[in-house]
Structure formats: structure tokens, C-alpha cells
Amino acid sequence: MAILFIDDDDTGRDVAVYNLRKAGLEVDDAANGAAGLARFDPDRHQVVITDLKMPEVDGMQVLERVHTLAPEVPVVVITAFGSIDRAVAAMRRGAWDFVEKPFSRDQLELTARRALEASRLRRDNRRLRVQAVERPIHADSAAMKEVLDLVDRVAPTDATVMVTGESGVGKELVARRLHARSLRATGPFVALSCSTIPTELLEAELFGHAKGAFTGAIRAREGRFRKASGGTLFLDEIGEMAADLQVKLLRVLQEGVVDPVGADEPVTVDVRIIAATNRRLDEMVAEGTFREDLYYRLNVIRIEVPPLRERREDIGVLARAFLAEFGGGRELVLPKEVEAALLERPWRGNVRELRNVCERLAILCPGDRVRLEDFPRDAIPQGASRWLDLLPEGISLIDLEAQVIQHTLDRYRGNVTHAAQALGVPRHVLAYRIEKYGLKREGRHP
């Protein structure tokens, strides 16, 4: 961990840097505020020590910029003798500590070491908070890697984000990643689904209410916006919000204040909004069921999460992650025939549906290899309909049955037992059909 020491007094800076290095600390230095900010690297510099009185870019400006770039980095300010009032002003604006000139070698070293320890604790705290909020997103597909790249580029900003996609694709996971990788990561992440709370209660849930505002309001409530102040509010299913609440949400986005139900004065909030929907809000705007001005306020950055059927490369890595999650300490193996069955499924419920299927496979698995016989019955592939689409002139029922059986045998690599289970017929019936139609069994499995 390195210290960045900024002071326009060349002699004083050289002496201080020499003493700190002699004490075993790693130090970079800069001759003025502008040079210090240009050199500042949040990944390298764990503490900044800066003189307050400097030309052009002074210590206060350094303090504010460092806090914007890396809020967890302590800034120690140096003040001239008799300038305690400036030091106090700096502390009020977020300085961690101050030292007064002339300072001794021991005093400077002690302050620097204490600041480094504070920096380490802040970073550990930030890391733990991030781990508590962010959930891993497993992706091998180019489509999802592109989404995650956009998420990581947008995260450090305060831009409002709209996350769209079908139910179950992982919109909340994207929102959590946006928060965890933002400058607000140490603040709260508050999630609310607009479809799960009755309209008449949603206003108080979002904006809070005063004591006695309505029947049953026996005490004041701060609401989700104030709970999320300093952090992120994730509004899921935003398309379900009633028109009158859309107006009030627009006011929050425009003015940064909420109006608690029954309160006399608005309350200032500092919140980043991430909204999500599985509906086409642009069509709702055209229909007049969603406000156009609110739509554009929410849709500053749009992140579209593709459905699982369009990123099948992710199915295997997701399935293995879910099996590890539900394995109960077992290292469950995903056999090729089970992975092939997963790849064939349409996944109308997307990642959420895959997670549920993997939980079932893990629960029913008696050993360390999940089994095809534990696969849900509704997972039989819809191959026959696809073949009919390819043959507009039609196909005989006998030929169709033969093709369905051959396709299923190919999928399960000649395993008659698993193919029979997938087709929902006894094994001996399927074996008879195989012989009758002269079908090929790859690998000659039992």
C-alpha cells in the first residue's frame, strides 16, 4: 500500500517523503495539487496526504476529487501553524485527520500508519458489503459477456438504468452488480417489486408516511426511497406502476425529493434508480399507459438481458454452478446425457427455471452424478413439431414416429433406457420399435 504525498513546498516535501520511506513506507510525491490528482491511482494509493494551501488546485479540491474517485481512501491534510479553522473546515468536508506544521518525523509517521490501517479496514468493509450484495453471474456466451461489459462500464456512474428482459433472466442480479461496482457500493441496496404491493399501499411503501396519515398509520414510516438514500433503489416490474404514482416518481427523479404521505414538507433523498421490466414500455407509452417523460428519465441507459434460449452456451456453466449450490457439500457431476437434455429444453422460465430443475436433480441424486431419470417429465423435447415445419408436404405417421425415436436415441447417445424415459414409454416397447424400423443405436448402450 502506497501513500501519495502532495505539497508545493519542495524542501518540506522532500524531507517528509525521506522520513516516511526511511520508516519503511512506500511513498509517491507530487509538487502541486494538479500533479497530485493526475498521479493519483485508487488501486495503488491507499492514503493521500496533502497540503491545504497550494496555488491553482488547493488541498480542499484534492480532498473533494479523491473522495469522488475513491471514497474509502483517507485524506490527511497539512495546515500551517495557527490555521486550525482551515483544518476543521477540511474535517467537515471529509478529511480523515490533519497535521499542523511544523510536524515531527514521529508525528507524521504515526498519522500515516494510522491512516493506512483505516484504509485497510475501509476496503475490507467495502469488500464484505459488495460480497453481501452482489451475486455471481455465470456466463460463457458472447451475448452475456457483452451485457456484463456494459454493466461494468455503466456501474461507476450515477446514471439511471433500465434493465429489460423476460421473467427469470436475472434482471435483479444485473441490478445488484451495478450497485456493487458503483461508488455507492457501501450504501444500501433496496429492492421493491411494483407488482407485489397493492396500488393503494405502494405510495406509502415508496415515499413513506407521517404518523396518523391514514387509518392504521400508528407511527411514521420512512419508505423505500429514504431507506435507499446514499445507495441504490431497484424498482422491479416498473411497468405495473399506476399512473398517479408515475407522476410522483418523476418528481423524485427531477428534484431529488420525496413527499411522504401526510407530511407537510418534502424530504431530500440521494438515490440511484435502477428499474426493470419484462414489458415493452415503448409500446405502453404509445398506448398511453406509461408516461413518456418518465420512460425517458428511466431509460437513460438500457441493458437488455437476452433469454436463455438465445445464449445456450451458458446452460452448462449455470447448471454446474446450481448443482454446486444445491449439492449439500457433494461435488455433483453433470453427465453428458443430462447436459444434452438441458440443452434441448426451451427454458421458457429462463435461468430461474434452470435453477429449479437443477435443485430437483440435486435433491433426487443418490450419489455424485445427477441422473436423467430424475429429469422433469415436462422436459421432453418438442422435436417433432420442428420436423413437421421442415416438411410442408407432410409426413406419414410411421415415418414421423421413426424420426422421433431416432432423434431421441441420438440425443441420448443410444441409451435405450434414457430414451424410453424421455419418450414416456416402457423400455421393451421402445426396443421393439427400434428393431421394427431398423434404427441405429450409437454406442450400443443398454
C-alpha positions as a Markdown table, in Angstrom:
| # | Residue | x | y | z |
|---|---|---|---|---|
| 1 | Met | 0.0 | 0.0 | 0.0 |
| 2 | Ala | 1.4 | 3.4 | -1.0 |
| 3 | Ile | 0.9 | 6.9 | 0.2 |
| 4 | Leu | 0.6 | 9.9 | -2.1 |
| 5 | Phe | 2.2 | 13.0 | -0.6 |
| 6 | Ile | 1.3 | 16.3 | -2.2 |
| 7 | Asp | 3.0 | 19.6 | -1.2 |
| 8 | Asp | 4.2 | 22.6 | -3.2 |
| 9 | Asp | 7.0 | 23.2 | -0.6 |
| 10 | Asp | 9.8 | 21.3 | -2.3 |
| 11 | Thr | 12.1 | 21.2 | 0.8 |
| 12 | Gly | 9.4 | 20.3 | 3.2 |
| 13 | Arg | 8.1 | 17.6 | 0.8 |
| 14 | Asp | 11.5 | 16.1 | 0.3 |
| 15 | Val | 12.2 | 15.8 | 4.0 |
| 16 | Ala | 8.7 | 14.3 | 4.7 |
| 17 | Val | 9.0 | 11.8 | 1.9 |
| 18 | Tyr | 12.5 | 10.8 | 3.0 |
| 19 | Asn | 11.4 | 10.2 | 6.6 |
| 20 | Leu | 8.4 | 8.2 | 5.6 |
| 21 | Arg | 10.4 | 6.0 | 3.3 |
| 22 | Lys | 13.1 | 5.6 | 6.0 |
| 23 | Ala | 10.3 | 4.3 | 8.2 |
| 24 | Gly | 9.6 | 1.5 | 5.7 |
| 25 | Leu | 6.6 | 3.1 | 4.0 |
| 26 | Glu | 6.1 | 3.3 | 0.2 |
| 27 | Val | 5.5 | 6.9 | -0.9 |
| 28 | Asp | 4.9 | 8.7 | -4.2 |
| 29 | Asp | 5.0 | 12.5 | -4.2 |
| 30 | Ala | 3.7 | 15.4 | -6.3 |
| 31 | Ala | 4.7 | 19.1 | -6.3 |
| 32 | Asn | 1.2 | 20.6 | -6.5 |
| 33 | Gly | -2.5 | 19.7 | -6.4 |
| 34 | Ala | -2.9 | 19.3 | -10.2 |
| 35 | Ala | 0.1 | 17.0 | -10.5 |
| 36 | Gly | -1.1 | 15.0 | -7.4 |
| 37 | Leu | -4.6 | 14.4 | -8.9 |
| 38 | Ala | -3.0 | 13.4 | -12.2 |
| 39 | Arg | -0.8 | 10.9 | -10.4 |
| 40 | Phe | -3.5 | 9.6 | -8.0 |
| 41 | Asp | -4.3 | 5.9 | -8.6 |
| 42 | Pro | -7.0 | 4.4 | -6.4 |
| 43 | Asp | -5.6 | 0.9 | -6.9 |
| 44 | Arg | -2.2 | 1.9 | -5.6 |
| 45 | His | -2.6 | 4.9 | -3.3 |
| 46 | Gln | -4.3 | 3.9 | 0.0 |
| 47 | Val | -3.7 | 7.2 | 1.7 |
| 48 | Val | -3.4 | 10.8 | 0.4 |
| 49 | Ile | -1.5 | 13.4 | 2.5 |
| 50 | Thr | -1.9 | 16.9 | 1.0 |
| 51 | Asp | -1.1 | 20.5 | 2.0 |
| 52 | Leu | -4.1 | 22.6 | 2.1 |
| 53 | Lys | -2.7 | 25.9 | 0.8 |
| 54 | Met | -1.4 | 25.5 | -2.7 |
| 55 | Pro | -1.8 | 27.6 | -5.9 |
| 56 | Glu | -4.4 | 26.8 | -8.6 |
| 57 | Val | -5.6 | 23.4 | -7.2 |
| 58 | Asp | -5.6 | 23.6 | -3.4 |
| 59 | Gly | -5.9 | 20.8 | -0.8 |
| 60 | Met | -9.7 | 21.2 | -0.5 |
| 61 | Gln | -10.1 | 20.5 | -4.2 |
| 62 | Val | -7.8 | 17.5 | -3.9 |
| 63 | Leu | -9.9 | 16.3 | -0.9 |
| 64 | Glu | -13.1 | 16.5 | -2.9 |
| 65 | Arg | -11.7 | 14.9 | -6.0 |
| 66 | Val | -10.2 | 12.0 | -4.1 |
| 67 | His | -13.4 | 11.3 | -2.3 |
| 68 | Thr | -15.3 | 11.3 | -5.6 |
| 69 | Leu | -12.9 | 8.8 | -7.2 |
| 70 | Ala | -12.3 | 6.6 | -4.1 |
| 71 | Pro | -14.4 | 7.4 | -1.0 |
| 72 | Glu | -12.6 | 4.8 | 1.0 |
| 73 | Val | -9.2 | 6.5 | 0.7 |
| 74 | Pro | -8.4 | 8.6 | 3.8 |
| 75 | Val | -7.1 | 12.1 | 3.1 |
| 76 | Val | -4.8 | 13.7 | 5.7 |
| 77 | Val | -4.5 | 17.5 | 5.3 |
| 78 | Ile | -1.5 | 19.6 | 6.3 |
| 79 | Thr | -2.1 | 23.0 | 7.8 |
| 80 | Ala | 0.1 | 25.9 | 8.6 |
| 81 | Phe | 0.6 | 26.9 | 12.3 |
| 82 | Gly | -2.4 | 28.8 | 13.6 |
| 83 | Ser | -4.7 | 27.6 | 10.8 |
| 84 | Ile | -6.8 | 25.2 | 12.8 |
| 85 | Asp | -10.0 | 26.7 | 11.4 |
| 86 | Arg | -9.0 | 25.5 | 7.9 |
| 87 | Ala | -8.3 | 22.1 | 9.3 |
| 88 | Val | -11.7 | 22.0 | 10.9 |
| 89 | Ala | -13.3 | 23.0 | 7.7 |
| 90 | Ala | -11.5 | 20.2 | 5.9 |
| 91 | Met | -12.6 | 17.7 | 8.5 |
| 92 | Arg | -16.2 | 18.7 | 8.0 |
| 93 | Arg | -15.8 | 18.1 | 4.3 |
| 94 | Gly | -14.5 | 14.6 | 4.8 |
| 95 | Ala | -10.8 | 14.8 | 5.7 |
| 96 | Trp | -9.7 | 11.9 | 7.9 |
| 97 | Asp | -7.2 | 13.8 | 10.0 |
| 98 | Phe | -4.8 | 16.7 | 9.9 |
| 99 | Val | -1.3 | 17.5 | 10.9 |
| 100 | Glu | 0.0 | 21.0 | 11.8 |
| 101 | Lys | 3.2 | 22.5 | 10.5 |
| 102 | Pro | 5.9 | 22.1 | 11.7 |
| 103 | Phe | 5.3 | 18.5 | 12.5 |
| 104 | Ser | 7.9 | 16.0 | 13.8 |
| 105 | Arg | 9.1 | 12.9 | 12.0 |
| 106 | Asp | 7.4 | 10.6 | 14.6 |
| 107 | Gln | 4.1 | 12.5 | 14.4 |
| 108 | Leu | 3.9 | 12.2 | 10.6 |
| 109 | Glu | 4.8 | 8.5 | 10.7 |
| 110 | Leu | 2.2 | 7.7 | 13.3 |
| 111 | Thr | -0.5 | 9.6 | 11.5 |
| 112 | Ala | 0.4 | 7.9 | 8.2 |
| 113 | Arg | 0.4 | 4.4 | 9.7 |
| 114 | Arg | -3.0 | 5.0 | 11.4 |
| 115 | Ala | -4.4 | 6.3 | 8.1 |
| 116 | Leu | -3.1 | 3.2 | 6.3 |
| 117 | Glu | -4.8 | 0.9 | 8.8 |
| 118 | Ala | -8.0 | 2.9 | 8.5 |
| 119 | Ser | -7.8 | 2.5 | 4.7 |
| 120 | Arg | -7.3 | -1.3 | 5.0 |
| 121 | Leu | -10.4 | -1.5 | 7.3 |
| 122 | Arg | -12.5 | 0.6 | 5.0 |
| 123 | Arg | -11.5 | -1.5 | 2.0 |
| 124 | Asp | -12.2 | -4.8 | 3.9 |
| 125 | Asn | -15.6 | -3.4 | 4.9 |
| 126 | Arg | -16.3 | -2.4 | 1.3 |
| 127 | Arg | -15.4 | -5.8 | 0.0 |
| 128 | Leu | -17.6 | -7.5 | 2.6 |
| 129 | Arg | -20.5 | -5.2 | 1.7 |
| 130 | Val | -20.0 | -5.9 | -2.0 |
| 131 | Gln | -20.0 | -9.7 | -1.4 |
| 132 | Ala | -23.2 | -9.3 | 0.6 |
| 133 | Val | -25.0 | -7.6 | -2.3 |
| 134 | Glu | -23.5 | -8.9 | -5.5 |
| 135 | Arg | -24.4 | -12.4 | -6.7 |
| 136 | Pro | -22.2 | -14.2 | -9.2 |
| 137 | Ile | -23.4 | -14.1 | -12.8 |
| 138 | His | -22.0 | -17.2 | -14.7 |
| 139 | Ala | -21.7 | -16.7 | -18.4 |
| 140 | Asp | -19.8 | -18.3 | -21.3 |
| 141 | Ser | -21.8 | -16.8 | -24.1 |
| 142 | Ala | -20.7 | -13.8 | -26.1 |
| 143 | Ala | -24.1 | -12.2 | -25.6 |
| 144 | Met | -23.9 | -12.2 | -21.8 |
| 145 | Lys | -20.3 | -11.2 | -21.8 |
| 146 | Glu | -21.3 | -8.1 | -23.8 |
| 147 | Val | -24.1 | -7.4 | -21.3 |
| 148 | Leu | -21.7 | -7.7 | -18.3 |
| 149 | Asp | -19.1 | -5.5 | -20.1 |
| 150 | Leu | -21.8 | -2.8 | -20.4 |
| 151 | Val | -22.9 | -3.2 | -16.8 |
| 152 | Asp | -19.3 | -2.7 | -15.6 |
| 153 | Arg | -18.8 | 0.4 | -17.7 |
| 154 | Val | -22.1 | 2.0 | -16.5 |
| 155 | Ala | -21.8 | 0.9 | -12.8 |
| 156 | Pro | -19.3 | 3.7 | -11.7 |
| 157 | Thr | -21.7 | 6.4 | -12.9 |
| 158 | Asp | -24.9 | 7.7 | -11.3 |
| 159 | Ala | -26.9 | 7.2 | -14.5 |
| 160 | Thr | -30.4 | 5.8 | -14.2 |
| 161 | Val | -30.6 | 2.3 | -15.7 |
| 162 | Met | -33.4 | 0.3 | -17.3 |
| 163 | Val | -32.9 | -3.4 | -17.2 |
| 164 | Thr | -35.2 | -5.3 | -19.6 |
| 165 | Gly | -35.8 | -8.9 | -20.4 |
| 166 | Glu | -38.1 | -11.8 | -19.9 |
| 167 | Ser | -39.1 | -13.1 | -16.5 |
| 168 | Gly | -36.3 | -15.2 | -14.9 |
| 169 | Val | -33.4 | -14.0 | -17.0 |
| 170 | Gly | -31.6 | -12.4 | -14.0 |
| 171 | Lys | -32.5 | -8.7 | -14.0 |
| 172 | Glu | -32.1 | -8.3 | -10.3 |
| 173 | Leu | -28.6 | -9.9 | -10.5 |
| 174 | Val | -27.7 | -7.3 | -13.0 |
| 175 | Ala | -29.0 | -4.6 | -10.7 |
| 176 | Arg | -27.0 | -5.9 | -7.8 |
| 177 | Arg | -23.9 | -6.0 | -9.9 |
| 178 | Leu | -24.5 | -2.4 | -11.0 |
| 179 | His | -24.8 | -1.3 | -7.3 |
| 180 | Ala | -21.8 | -3.4 | -6.0 |
| 181 | Arg | -19.5 | -2.0 | -8.6 |
| 182 | Ser | -20.6 | 1.6 | -8.2 |
| 183 | Leu | -19.3 | 4.4 | -6.0 |
| 184 | Arg | -22.4 | 3.7 | -3.9 |
| 185 | Ala | -21.4 | 0.2 | -3.0 |
| 186 | Thr | -21.1 | 0.9 | 0.7 |
| 187 | Gly | -24.6 | 2.3 | 0.7 |
| 188 | Pro | -27.8 | 0.3 | 0.9 |
| 189 | Phe | -29.3 | -1.8 | -1.9 |
| 190 | Val | -33.1 | -1.7 | -1.6 |
| 191 | Ala | -35.3 | -3.8 | -3.9 |
| 192 | Leu | -39.0 | -3.5 | -4.4 |
| 193 | Ser | -41.4 | -5.2 | -6.9 |
| 194 | Cys | -44.1 | -2.8 | -8.0 |
| 195 | Ser | -46.4 | -5.8 | -8.9 |
| 196 | Thr | -46.5 | -7.4 | -5.4 |
| 197 | Ile | -47.9 | -4.4 | -3.4 |
| 198 | Pro | -51.4 | -3.2 | -3.9 |
| 199 | Thr | -51.6 | 0.2 | -5.6 |
| 200 | Glu | -53.2 | 1.9 | -2.6 |
| 201 | Leu | -50.3 | 0.9 | -0.4 |
| 202 | Leu | -47.4 | 1.3 | -2.9 |
| 203 | Glu | -47.2 | 5.1 | -2.4 |
| 204 | Ala | -46.6 | 4.9 | 1.3 |
| 205 | Glu | -44.2 | 2.0 | 0.8 |
| 206 | Leu | -42.1 | 4.0 | -1.6 |
| 207 | Phe | -42.3 | 7.5 | -0.2 |
| 208 | Gly | -43.1 | 6.8 | 3.5 |
| 209 | His | -45.8 | 8.4 | 5.6 |
| 210 | Ala | -46.3 | 10.5 | 8.6 |
| 211 | Lys | -47.9 | 9.3 | 11.8 |
| 212 | Gly | -51.7 | 9.4 | 11.6 |
| 213 | Ala | -51.6 | 10.0 | 7.8 |
| 214 | Phe | -54.3 | 7.3 | 7.4 |
| 215 | Thr | -56.1 | 4.7 | 9.4 |
| 216 | Gly | -53.6 | 2.3 | 10.8 |
| 217 | Ala | -50.6 | 4.6 | 10.5 |
| 218 | Ile | -49.8 | 4.5 | 14.2 |
| 219 | Arg | -46.2 | 5.6 | 13.6 |
| 220 | Ala | -44.2 | 7.3 | 10.9 |
| 221 | Arg | -42.5 | 5.2 | 8.2 |
| 222 | Glu | -39.6 | 6.4 | 6.2 |
| 223 | Gly | -40.3 | 4.4 | 2.9 |
| 224 | Arg | -38.0 | 2.7 | 0.5 |
| 225 | Phe | -36.6 | 5.8 | -1.0 |
| 226 | Arg | -35.2 | 7.1 | 2.3 |
| 227 | Lys | -34.0 | 3.6 | 3.2 |
| 228 | Ala | -32.0 | 3.6 | 0.0 |
| 229 | Ser | -30.6 | 7.1 | 0.5 |
| 230 | Gly | -26.9 | 7.1 | -0.3 |
| 231 | Gly | -27.3 | 3.8 | -2.2 |
| 232 | Thr | -29.5 | 2.2 | -4.9 |
| 233 | Leu | -33.2 | 1.6 | -5.2 |
| 234 | Phe | -34.2 | -1.3 | -7.6 |
| 235 | Leu | -37.7 | -1.0 | -8.8 |
| 236 | Asp | -38.7 | -4.2 | -10.4 |
| 237 | Glu | -41.8 | -4.6 | -12.7 |
| 238 | Ile | -41.9 | -0.8 | -13.1 |
| 239 | Gly | -44.5 | -1.2 | -15.9 |
| 240 | Glu | -47.1 | -2.2 | -13.3 |
| 241 | Met | -46.9 | 1.2 | -11.5 |
| 242 | Ala | -50.2 | 3.1 | -11.6 |
| 243 | Ala | -50.4 | 6.4 | -13.5 |
| 244 | Asp | -50.7 | 8.7 | -10.4 |
| 245 | Leu | -47.6 | 7.1 | -8.8 |
| 246 | Gln | -45.7 | 7.5 | -12.1 |
| 247 | Val | -46.1 | 11.3 | -11.7 |
| 248 | Lys | -44.7 | 11.2 | -8.2 |
| 249 | Leu | -41.8 | 9.0 | -9.2 |
| 250 | Leu | -41.0 | 11.5 | -12.0 |
| 251 | Arg | -40.8 | 14.3 | -9.3 |
| 252 | Val | -38.3 | 12.3 | -7.3 |
| 253 | Leu | -36.1 | 11.8 | -10.4 |
| 254 | Gln | -36.3 | 15.5 | -11.4 |
| 255 | Glu | -36.0 | 17.2 | -8.0 |
| 256 | Gly | -34.4 | 14.6 | -5.7 |
| 257 | Val | -37.2 | 14.9 | -3.0 |
| 258 | Val | -40.0 | 12.6 | -1.8 |
| 259 | Asp | -43.3 | 13.7 | -0.4 |
| 260 | Pro | -44.2 | 11.3 | 2.4 |
| 261 | Val | -48.0 | 10.7 | 2.7 |
| 262 | Gly | -49.5 | 13.1 | 5.2 |
| 263 | Ala | -46.2 | 15.1 | 5.7 |
| 264 | Asp | -46.1 | 18.9 | 5.5 |
| 265 | Glu | -42.6 | 19.1 | 3.9 |
| 266 | Pro | -40.8 | 17.2 | 1.2 |
| 267 | Val | -37.7 | 15.2 | 2.2 |
| 268 | Thr | -34.4 | 15.3 | 0.2 |
| 269 | Val | -33.1 | 11.9 | -0.9 |
| 270 | Asp | -29.9 | 10.8 | -2.7 |
| 271 | Val | -30.7 | 7.6 | -4.5 |
| 272 | Arg | -29.7 | 6.0 | -7.8 |
| 273 | Ile | -32.6 | 4.3 | -9.5 |
| 274 | Ile | -32.4 | 1.1 | -11.4 |
| 275 | Ala | -35.7 | 0.0 | -12.9 |
| 276 | Ala | -36.6 | -3.3 | -14.5 |
| 277 | Thr | -39.4 | -4.7 | -16.6 |
| 278 | Asn | -40.4 | -7.7 | -18.8 |
| 279 | Arg | -42.9 | -5.5 | -20.7 |
| 280 | Arg | -42.4 | -3.3 | -23.7 |
| 281 | Leu | -42.6 | 0.2 | -22.1 |
| 282 | Asp | -42.2 | 1.9 | -25.5 |
| 283 | Glu | -45.5 | 0.1 | -26.6 |
| 284 | Met | -47.1 | 1.2 | -23.3 |
| 285 | Val | -46.1 | 4.8 | -24.0 |
| 286 | Ala | -47.7 | 4.6 | -27.4 |
| 287 | Glu | -50.9 | 3.1 | -25.8 |
| 288 | Gly | -50.9 | 5.9 | -23.2 |
| 289 | Thr | -50.5 | 3.5 | -20.2 |
| 290 | Phe | -47.0 | 4.7 | -19.3 |
| 291 | Arg | -45.8 | 8.3 | -19.1 |
| 292 | Glu | -43.4 | 9.2 | -21.9 |
| 293 | Asp | -41.4 | 11.7 | -19.8 |
| 294 | Leu | -40.9 | 9.1 | -17.1 |
| 295 | Tyr | -39.9 | 6.5 | -19.7 |
| 296 | Tyr | -37.1 | 8.7 | -21.0 |
| 297 | Arg | -36.0 | 9.6 | -17.4 |
| 298 | Leu | -35.7 | 5.9 | -16.6 |
| 299 | Asn | -34.3 | 4.8 | -19.9 |
| 300 | Val | -31.0 | 6.8 | -19.8 |
| 301 | Ile | -29.1 | 3.5 | -20.1 |
| 302 | Arg | -30.9 | 0.4 | -21.3 |
| 303 | Ile | -29.5 | -3.0 | -20.6 |
| 304 | Glu | -31.3 | -5.9 | -22.4 |
| 305 | Val | -30.7 | -9.3 | -20.8 |
| 306 | Pro | -31.2 | -12.0 | -23.5 |
| 307 | Pro | -33.3 | -15.1 | -22.8 |
| 308 | Leu | -31.6 | -18.3 | -22.0 |
| 309 | Arg | -32.6 | -19.9 | -25.4 |
| 310 | Glu | -30.5 | -17.3 | -27.1 |
| 311 | Arg | -27.4 | -18.0 | -25.1 |
| 312 | Arg | -27.3 | -21.8 | -24.8 |
| 313 | Glu | -23.6 | -21.7 | -24.2 |
| 314 | Asp | -24.4 | -20.5 | -20.6 |
| 315 | Ile | -26.6 | -23.5 | -19.8 |
| 316 | Gly | -23.7 | -25.8 | -18.9 |
| 317 | Val | -21.9 | -23.4 | -16.7 |
| 318 | Leu | -25.1 | -22.3 | -15.0 |
| 319 | Ala | -26.2 | -25.8 | -14.3 |
| 320 | Arg | -22.8 | -26.7 | -12.7 |
| 321 | Ala | -23.0 | -23.7 | -10.5 |
| 322 | Phe | -26.5 | -24.5 | -9.4 |
| 323 | Leu | -25.6 | -28.2 | -8.7 |
| 324 | Ala | -22.7 | -26.9 | -6.6 |
| 325 | Glu | -25.1 | -24.7 | -4.7 |
| 326 | Phe | -27.6 | -27.4 | -4.1 |
| 327 | Gly | -25.2 | -30.3 | -3.7 |
| 328 | Gly | -25.1 | -30.2 | 0.1 |
| 329 | Gly | -21.3 | -30.5 | 0.1 |
| 330 | Arg | -21.2 | -33.1 | -2.7 |
| 331 | Glu | -19.3 | -32.5 | -5.9 |
| 332 | Leu | -22.1 | -33.4 | -8.2 |
| 333 | Val | -21.1 | -34.4 | -11.8 |
| 334 | Leu | -23.2 | -33.3 | -14.8 |
| 335 | Pro | -23.1 | -36.3 | -17.2 |
| 336 | Lys | -23.2 | -35.5 | -20.9 |
| 337 | Glu | -26.6 | -37.0 | -21.5 |
| 338 | Val | -28.1 | -34.8 | -18.8 |
| 339 | Glu | -26.4 | -31.7 | -20.2 |
| 340 | Ala | -27.7 | -32.7 | -23.6 |
| 341 | Ala | -31.2 | -32.8 | -22.2 |
| 342 | Leu | -30.7 | -29.4 | -20.6 |
| 343 | Leu | -29.6 | -28.0 | -23.9 |
| 344 | Glu | -32.7 | -29.3 | -25.7 |
| 345 | Arg | -35.2 | -27.6 | -23.3 |
| 346 | Pro | -36.8 | -24.4 | -24.4 |
| 347 | Trp | -36.4 | -22.7 | -21.0 |
| 348 | Arg | -39.5 | -20.5 | -21.1 |
| 349 | Gly | -38.8 | -19.7 | -17.5 |
| 350 | Asn | -35.1 | -18.9 | -18.3 |
| 351 | Val | -32.4 | -19.1 | -15.6 |
| 352 | Arg | -35.0 | -19.3 | -12.8 |
| 353 | Glu | -36.5 | -22.4 | -14.4 |
| 354 | Leu | -33.0 | -23.9 | -14.9 |
| 355 | Arg | -32.2 | -23.3 | -11.3 |
| 356 | Asn | -35.3 | -25.1 | -10.2 |
| 357 | Val | -34.6 | -28.1 | -12.4 |
| 358 | Cys | -31.0 | -28.3 | -11.1 |
| 359 | Glu | -32.3 | -28.1 | -7.5 |
| 360 | Arg | -34.6 | -31.1 | -8.3 |
| 361 | Leu | -31.7 | -33.1 | -9.8 |
| 362 | Ala | -29.5 | -32.4 | -6.8 |
| 363 | Ile | -32.2 | -33.4 | -4.3 |
| 364 | Leu | -33.1 | -36.7 | -6.1 |
| 365 | Cys | -29.5 | -37.6 | -6.9 |
| 366 | Pro | -28.5 | -40.6 | -4.7 |
| 367 | Gly | -24.7 | -40.4 | -5.5 |
| 368 | Asp | -22.4 | -37.9 | -7.0 |
| 369 | Arg | -23.8 | -38.0 | -10.6 |
| 370 | Val | -27.1 | -36.4 | -11.4 |
| 371 | Arg | -29.4 | -38.8 | -13.3 |
| 372 | Leu | -31.5 | -38.4 | -16.5 |
| 373 | Glu | -34.4 | -40.4 | -14.8 |
| 374 | Asp | -34.8 | -37.5 | -12.3 |
| 375 | Phe | -35.4 | -35.0 | -15.1 |
| 376 | Pro | -38.9 | -33.4 | -15.0 |
| 377 | Arg | -41.3 | -35.2 | -17.3 |
| 378 | Asp | -42.3 | -31.9 | -19.0 |
| 379 | Ala | -38.8 | -31.6 | -20.3 |
| 380 | Ile | -39.3 | -33.9 | -23.3 |
| 381 | Pro | -38.1 | -32.1 | -26.4 |
| 382 | Gln | -40.5 | -30.7 | -28.8 |
| 383 | Gly | -38.6 | -32.0 | -31.8 |
| 384 | Ala | -41.5 | -33.5 | -33.8 |
| 385 | Ser | -43.1 | -30.1 | -34.4 |
| 386 | Arg | -39.9 | -28.8 | -35.7 |
| 387 | Trp | -39.6 | -31.6 | -38.2 |
| 388 | Leu | -43.1 | -31.0 | -39.4 |
| 389 | Asp | -42.3 | -27.4 | -40.0 |
| 390 | Leu | -39.4 | -28.6 | -42.2 |
| 391 | Leu | -41.7 | -30.8 | -44.3 |
| 392 | Pro | -44.6 | -28.7 | -45.7 |
| 393 | Glu | -45.7 | -31.5 | -47.9 |
| 394 | Gly | -46.4 | -33.6 | -44.8 |
| 395 | Ile | -45.1 | -36.9 | -43.4 |
| 396 | Ser | -46.6 | -40.3 | -42.6 |
| 397 | Leu | -47.3 | -41.2 | -39.0 |
| 398 | Ile | -45.0 | -44.2 | -39.2 |
| 399 | Asp | -42.1 | -42.1 | -40.6 |
| 400 | Leu | -42.7 | -39.4 | -38.1 |
| 401 | Glu | -42.6 | -42.0 | -35.2 |
| 402 | Ala | -39.3 | -43.4 | -36.6 |
| 403 | Gln | -37.7 | -40.0 | -36.8 |
| 404 | Val | -38.8 | -39.0 | -33.3 |
| 405 | Ile | -37.3 | -42.2 | -31.9 |
| 406 | Gln | -34.1 | -41.8 | -33.9 |
| 407 | His | -33.7 | -38.2 | -32.8 |
| 408 | Thr | -34.2 | -39.2 | -29.2 |
| 409 | Leu | -31.7 | -42.1 | -29.5 |
| 410 | Asp | -29.1 | -39.7 | -31.0 |
| 411 | Arg | -29.7 | -37.2 | -28.1 |
| 412 | Tyr | -29.1 | -39.9 | -25.5 |
| 413 | Arg | -26.2 | -41.5 | -27.4 |
| 414 | Gly | -28.0 | -44.8 | -28.0 |
| 415 | Asn | -29.1 | -45.2 | -24.3 |
| 416 | Val | -32.5 | -47.0 | -24.8 |
| 417 | Thr | -33.4 | -46.7 | -21.1 |
| 418 | His | -33.0 | -43.0 | -21.0 |
| 419 | Ala | -34.6 | -42.5 | -24.4 |
| 420 | Ala | -37.7 | -44.6 | -23.3 |
| 421 | Gln | -37.9 | -42.4 | -20.1 |
| 422 | Ala | -37.8 | -39.3 | -22.3 |
| 423 | Leu | -40.5 | -40.5 | -24.6 |
| 424 | Gly | -42.7 | -41.8 | -21.8 |
| 425 | Val | -42.9 | -45.4 | -23.0 |
| 426 | Pro | -41.8 | -48.7 | -21.4 |
| 427 | Arg | -38.3 | -49.8 | -22.4 |
| 428 | His | -39.4 | -53.0 | -24.2 |
| 429 | Val | -41.9 | -51.0 | -26.3 |
| 430 | Leu | -39.1 | -48.7 | -27.5 |
| 431 | Ala | -36.7 | -51.6 | -28.1 |
| 432 | Tyr | -39.4 | -53.3 | -30.3 |
| 433 | Arg | -39.8 | -50.0 | -32.3 |
| 434 | Ile | -36.1 | -49.7 | -32.8 |
| 435 | Glu | -35.9 | -53.2 | -34.3 |
| 436 | Lys | -39.1 | -52.7 | -36.3 |
| 437 | Tyr | -37.8 | -49.5 | -38.0 |
| 438 | Gly | -34.1 | -50.7 | -38.2 |
| 439 | Leu | -32.9 | -47.7 | -36.3 |
| 440 | Lys | -29.2 | -47.0 | -35.4 |
| 441 | Arg | -28.1 | -47.1 | -31.7 |
| 442 | Glu | -24.9 | -45.1 | -31.4 |
| 443 | Gly | -22.6 | -46.7 | -28.7 |
| 444 | Arg | -25.0 | -49.6 | -28.1 |
| 445 | His | -26.0 | -48.5 | -24.6 |
| 446 | Pro | -28.3 | -50.9 | -22.7 |
